[in-house]
Amino acid sequence: MAPVAVMVGAPGAGKTTVGEALAARLGVPFADADTLIEIAAGKPIPEIFFDEGEDEFRRIEVATIAGALSTVGGVLALGGGAVLREETRAALREHTVIYLSAEFATAIKRVGLGAGRPVLSVNPRATLKHLLDQRRPLYASVATHTVATDLGTPDEIAAEIAKLLSAG
């Protein structure tokens, strides 16, 4: 079993919101890798970051995503930093990956000041700008399709993705 689509993108791009709308539209389950990581670790992601550090979080993330890519039969949303690891990028090459792109102004409006997002806990504006600049090429490198999320409702964006998926 493999996901129908895997959503990637920066914090605030709409991976969870659009992913849920797409799954509902397609009549398939939705899974969020961050939720799966929290279940595997037995604690919230901010606690993993603060208790064990980002390296341990990324180790758990790689393993969790590898498992999800072979067990989730619907739409899978990955965390914004999942593409940082080569193992995950390599695994994604065998899947239909939707890169949800968002401009900085859109992303900062959606994530606010980073509450609950450990990588944005210090200077969220500058950090998010840096993350966008650093990660855009990585998102693009794994993408089957790129869809901008700055305009349109989650349902409209999900409809656009559904058309892309049905076109092959």
Sequence and secondary structure as in RCSB ss.txt:
>XXXX:A:sequence
MAPVAVMVGAPGAGKTTVGEALAARLGVPFADADTLIEIAAGKPIPEIFFDEGEDEFRRIEVATIAGALSTVGGV
LALGGGAVLREETRAALREHTVIYLSAEFATAIKRVGLGAGRPVLSVNPRATLKHLLDQRRPLYASVATHTVATD
LGTPDEIAAEIAKLLSAG
>XXXX:A:secstr
   SEEEE  TTS HHHHHHHHHHHHT  EEEHHHHHHHHHTS HHHHHHHH HHHHHHHHHHHHHHHHHH  SE
EE  TTGGGSHHHHHHHTTS EEEEE  HHHHHHHHTT TT GGGSSSHHHHHHHHHHHHHHHHHHH SEEEE S
SS HHHHHHHHHHHHHH 
